[in-house]
Amino acid sequence: MRLDKYLKVSRLIKRRTIANEACDAGRVLVNGTPARASYDVKTGDIIEVQIGAHPLKARVLAVAEVTRKENAPELYELLE
């Protein structure tokens, strides 16, 4: 699954267009390196999002095309 879509489905970022813009601006790191929106997310990847006052760091636990709002936190594990 594309990185921008994963960020939206997991609700780490609210909208896919915002996720796409964040990737283009270099504010999203995967495994410590800046990633493009087309990056293929895999289980075990570490995603760092640097938007707003609080940077976010999460480990990918699962990849799902569609998920309900209440089940979204099952897709990742917050670190730090």
N, C-alpha and C positions, 0 to 999 in steps of 0.2 A: 504494500500500500504506500502511496505517496506520502511524504512527510507532512505537507500542508493538510491533506485530508485526515491523516491520523491525529494531528493537533486539534482539528475541529471535532472529529468523532469522539475523541477522549475528553473533549471539553477543556483541554489545557489552554486553548485560545478559542474565543467565542465564534469567530467567523473565519471561513476558509480564505477569504480575500486578505484579511488581516494577517493570517498565518503566512500566506504567500508573500506579502510585503515584508514581514519580519525576516523571512528567509532571504529575500533579495537584499535586505539591509545588513545581513550578517549577524543578526541578533539571535539566531537559533544555531546551537552547536550540537552535533551528534558525535559522541565519543571524543569530544575535545576539539573537533575541527568544524569550521563553518560548513553548513550543509545547504544545498539548494532545495527548493520546494519539491523537486522531482526525486529526491533521495528515496530509496526503497527501505522503509522501516522494517526491522527484524526484531524478534524477541531477544531481549538482553541488551539492546542499545541503550545508551545513556543520553537523554535529551536535556539540554540546558536552554531555557528561554529567558532572555534578558529584556523583558518589557516591563516598564513601570518601575516602581521603587523596590520591589522584591523580586530578585532573580529566582527562577524556579528550576529545580533539577529533579528529573524523574527517570526511573528505569522502566523500560517497556516489558510488561509481563505477558501481554497478549495483543494480537492484531485482529480486529473485527471490522467488517465493512459497515455494519449498522449496530448500534447499541442504544439502549434506553438511558435516559438521564441518570436514573438512580444506579445503573450498572456501570457507568463510565469509570468510576474510580477503580474498578477491577482490572482495567486495562494497563494500569501503571502503578508504580510504587514511588512515593515521594522520598527523596534523599535529602539529608541535612535538615 
